Amino acid sequence: MKAPLALLAATAAVASAGGAPAAGQPRFSTIYNFTDGFPLAISRIGGVIYGAFQKRVNSFYTCGLVFSLEPSSGVASGEQWKETVLYHFPDSGDACEPTTAPIPGPGGALYGLASALYELQPPAEPGGTWTESVDYSLSAPVSSLVYGPAGSFYALNVDGGIYFDGDLLQLTPPAAPGGSWMGTDLFDFPGGHSALALNSLVAGPDGLLYGTSTFGSSIGGYGTAFQLSPPASGAGWNLKILHNFGAYAGRGAGDPIALTPASDGTLYGITYGPNQFGGLGQSVVFQLTPPASGDGDWTYTVLFLVHDATLDSPLVLRGGNLYGTYFTPSGGVVFELQPPAASGGAWTVKYLHEFTDGQNPFGPLVMDENGVVYGTTGATLDNNVQIGTAYRLETQ
């Protein structure tokens, strides 16, 4: 097996390189092979994997679909799972090309984002037809759905154009059956060349919202991590920039694309970091530590750095360890980062699986209650045919 690409230590606290997975390490299995494309994202609800295709490039589906994966029998780790297409988005519909995997919401339905907040109602009888409705039209959603109070969702939406004007929206279900969903604009991000080109949103343990942007709050910046908090009274939320990512000299720490909150308020994140020619550059896993008290500065620390590779999957946090993926020109890696025994020490990287057949891991990982990781890969063959897989990886 080819060893993963070398990792370079940027500071004393950066994880050092390690070898490829050894025999007897975490057990990996491919649970499904996609032959006409690969899914954009997956979620897991009650033992079932749900996913979304923006489109399947080798078939006639142009507006995408939502599917489920379930074990064919039992829960054996090496078996192939069964795919069921739940809904095709029609070309003439108001929702097209889903950007997120569906999640459960009010009334037992599934909800997701496309060019709208869409709702999928399950069939009355097993094997029946799922019913789709558009609850609220959007121009260009750029985050996942985040649960809000009383069955509502938060989402980031970009108004389009070259200036990336964006909004934080709260989408609230109707008070009575048959009513309309309501969208409330909680915050307008600044426009112009200093715009925040939004790309992620999460809820923290403090009830506040956190996100990232791919352009900073000043010309030449390469992104921000920010906090959004509701006002003490009245309308309008408040924006606080937690970290400005540097210009080109520090581009390895540029273009943050996801945050993962810990219960103590710490934020973990990843950067995309392409090079100046648009190819693979260097990416980092970083930590943002809140101030001990008051309104002080957050502390930014690089935990893990990869060259000629790109971190893509939002980190999963379990038992103090971080799980993620990065992809390379020939494949990619699923990794685990273990915190140091003493404060300020280096994090330890453990490679759980390496992809060497041209399949690139991408999109969010999901983890079950037993620490089993599920993810997806994709590849484009020489004849422009796209294929992909869904996989299962036992980490314990």
N, C-alpha and C positions, 0 to 999 in steps of 0.2 A: 504494500500500500504506500502510495506517495505521501510523504510527510507534509503537514500544513505549511503554508508560507511562514517565513520567519517573522517574529514580532520584535519590535525595537522598543526599549525602555526610554520613555521621554523624561521621566523623573524617577526617583527612588521608590515611589509608591505605585509605579506602573507594573502590571502583571508581566512576568517573564514568559518566554516561549516554552512550549512543551512539545512532547512527541505526539504521534498519531495514536488513536485508541489501541490499546493492547488487547490480546485475547482474554476473554472472561470479563471484559468491561461491558457497559450498558448495552442491552440487547435491542437491536434495530430491526424493524420489519416494514416493508412497503405494504400498505393496506389497500391501495387502489392505484391503478394506472389509468390516466386520462390520455386518450389517443387523438383528441381533436382540439387541444388547447390546454390551458391550465388556469386554475382559479386564482382570483385576486386576493381573497382573504377567507378565513374560516373562523367559526366560533364553535363552542361545545355546550350543549344544553342537555342535561340528563342522560349522558352517555351517547348522544347522537351528535355527529359532526355536521354542521351546516356551512355552506359556502356559497360564493357568488362568482360568476363569470361576467366580466364586462361584455365579452363576446367570445364565441368560439371560432377562431380564424379559419379552421378547416371545414366549417359547415355553414349553414345558412342562418345561424342565429346572429343577428346584428345588434340587438339591444340587450343581450345578456340573459342570464337565468339564475335562479336560486336552486340549490340541490341539497340533498342530505346524504350522509354516509352512515350505514349501520352495519355491525358485524353480521355476517351471513348466518352464523350460529354460535351462540355462546360468546365468550370474550377471549378466545385464544389469540395470543399475540402475533402469530405468524399467518393468520388467515387473510384472505381477500374479503373486503367489505363490499356491501351492495350499495350502488348509487341509485337514488331516486330523484328525478327532476321534479321539483315542486311547482315551478312556475317559469314560463318564458315571458319576458317583457316584449310586447308587440311593438313593431316599428311605428305604429300609429298612436301609441300610448303616451301618456304624460310623464311616465318614468322610464328612463333608458340608461343603460350601462351602470349598474350598481357599483358603488365605490366601497362598500363595507359589507361584511357578512351580517346576516340578520341576528337580532337579539330578542329575547322575550320582552313583552311589554303589556300594557293594559288589555284585559279581556282574553288573555291566553294567546294572543296573536304574536306573530313575528314582525319586527320592524327593522328597517334598514334605510340607507341613503342611496339615492341614484341622482337624477335631476330633480328629485323630490324626496320627501319623507314618505316611504311606501309602507303599507300594512298588508300582511298576508294572513288571512284567516284560515285555520285548518278545516278540512272537510268534516262534515257531520258523521260520516262513516269511514272506517279504514279503507284506503284505496281510492277515496273520492277525490274531487277536484279542490285544490286550494283557490281561494278567492283573493284577488289583489284590489286594493284601492289606494288612491293617492290622497294622503292626508294634508300635505302642505307642499306647494311648489317652491323649489329653490333654484337659484341660478347656477351655483357651482359649490356644492358642499366639499369641504377640504379636511374634515375630521371624522372620527367615529362618533356615534351617538353616545352621550354621557347621561346617565340617569339623573333626573332632577326631582323636585318634590311633586307629590300628588299625581304621579304617572306621567310627568312631563319629561322632555329630553332637552339637553343643551347640544348645540352644534355650531361649528364655525362655517360661515358661508362667504364666498368671495363674489363680489359683484361683477367681476370680469374686467376686460380691458388690460392695458399695459401697466396700470397703476395699482392693481391688486387691492382695491378698496374692499374691506371685509367687515363682517359683523359677527357678534356673538348673539345667537338667537336662542330663545326658549320656546319650545314647541309644546303646547299644552292641549291635552285631549278635551273634547266637548264635555260640558257638565251633564248633558243628557244624551241618550242614544239618538242617533240621527243628526246630531249637531255637527258643527265644523270645528276642526282644530284651529288654534290661534297661534300665530307667531308674534313674539314680542322681541323687539330689537333692544338688547340690554347694553350693548357697547358698540360704537363705531370706531374701527381701527383707522389710524391716520392714512391718508392717501398720498399720492405723489411718489417721488423716488425714494422717500423715506418710509414707504409703506411696509407693513408687516405682511409678508406673503405667507399666510397661515397654513399649517399642515398637521397639527395634532392638538388634542384636548383631552385632559384627564381631570378627575375629581380627586382632591387630596383628602387626607384624614381630618383636616380642619374644616372641611366643607367648602373650601375655596376651589377655584378652577385654575389649572396650570396648562400651559401650552408652549409651543415652539413656533418660530417663524424661520423662513429660509433667507430673508433679507433683514438686515438689522434696522435699528432706529436712526441710523445715519448713513449717508452715501458711502459706499465702500465696505460696509459691514457685511458679515456673512452669517447673520442670523441672531436670534435672541431666544432666551427662555423667559417666560413672563408669567405673572400671576394676575388673576382677575378676581376681584372681591366685590360683593354687593355694598351699596351705600348704607351708612348708618340710618339714614332716613331719606325719603324721596326716591327719585329715579336716577338711573345711570350708574353703571358699575365703574370700578376704578382699576386702572392698569398700572402694574409695577413691573419694570424690567429687572429680572433677577441676574441676568448675565448677558453681556454683549460678546458674541463670538468674533474673533479677530479678522482682520483683512488678510491679504494673501500670504504674508509671512507665516501666519499660523493657520493656513487653510485646512490642515489636518483636523482641526477642531471646528471646521465650518459646516454650515448647513445641518443644524440639528433637526431630527425628524420625529422624535418620540421621547416621551417622558414616562417614567414609572415611579409612583410615589410609594414610600415606605411608611409604616405606622408611626414612626418618630418624626415625620415631616421631611426627611431627606428625600431628594429627588435623584433618580438615576436616569441617564439618557444616553442616546447614541447620536453620532453625526454621520452624515452621508459622505461628505468630503471628497468629491471628484476633483481631478487635477485640472489645470488651466486649459487643457486640450479636450476636456469632456470625458476622458477615460477614467479608469480606477486610480484613485490617489491614496490617501490614507484616512482612516476613520478611527474614532475613539469611542470608548465607553467612558462616560464622565459621571461625577457625583456633584450635586449641589447641596450644600449643608446650610440650613437656615441659621440666622444669628442666634446667639444664646439668649438675647433679650432685645426688646425694642425693635426699632426699624432699621437695624444695621444691615451691612452688606452680607450677601450669601457667599459662601466659600466654594470656589470651583476647583475640582481635582480630577485629573485624568487617571483612570484606573487601568485602562487596557488600550493598546494601540495596534493597529494592523496596517501594513503597507501593501500596496497593489491589491487591495481587497476592499470590499464595502460592507459595512454593517447595515442591515436592512430591517431585521425583525425587532419590534419593540421588546424590551427586556421583560422577562418574567421573573418575579422575586418570590422565593420560597425558602423558608428557614434561614434567611440571611444570605443565601446564594443567589446569583444572577444567572439566567439562562438566555441565550440568544444565538443568532446565526450571522455569519458573513459569507459573501460569495466572492469567487475569484474567476479569472478567465476560463478555468477548466472545471469548476465545481463549487465547492464551499465546505463549510464546517458548522456543526452544532457544538457549542461550547458551554461550559459552566465556569463561573468565576466565584471563587471562595474567598471570603474576607480574611484579612490578616488576623493573627492571634493577638497582636498588640497594635494599638492605635498608631497610625503612620506607617505601618509596614506595607509590604507589597501584597497585592491580591494574587491568588494562585489560579492559573488557568488550567482547566482540564478539558481535553477534546473528547466529546462523547461520540461523534460520528463524523466521518469525512466523505463527501460526495466526490467521486473521481470520474464519473461518466458524462460530464458536461451538464448534468442537472444542477441548476442553481437554486439553493434554498432562498425563499423570499416570503414576505408577508408575515403576519403575526403568528407566533406560536401560541398554543393553548395547552394548559396543563391540568390534569385531573387531580382528584383528592389524594391519589397514591403517588404523585410525582411523575406520572407518565406524560411525556411531551408528545403533542401532535403538531405536524406542520406540513407544508407543501413545497414542492419543487417545480421548476419549469425549464424547458429547453426548446430552442429553435433549431431544427435540423437543417442540413445543407439545402434541401429542397423547399425550405421555408415552411415546412410542416412543424407545428408546435405540439409538444407532448408535455405531460407532467405527471406527478405522483402525489399521493397523500401518504404520510409515513407516521409510524408510531415508534417511540423511543423510551425505553424504561431507564430512568435515571437513578433508581435506588438499587 
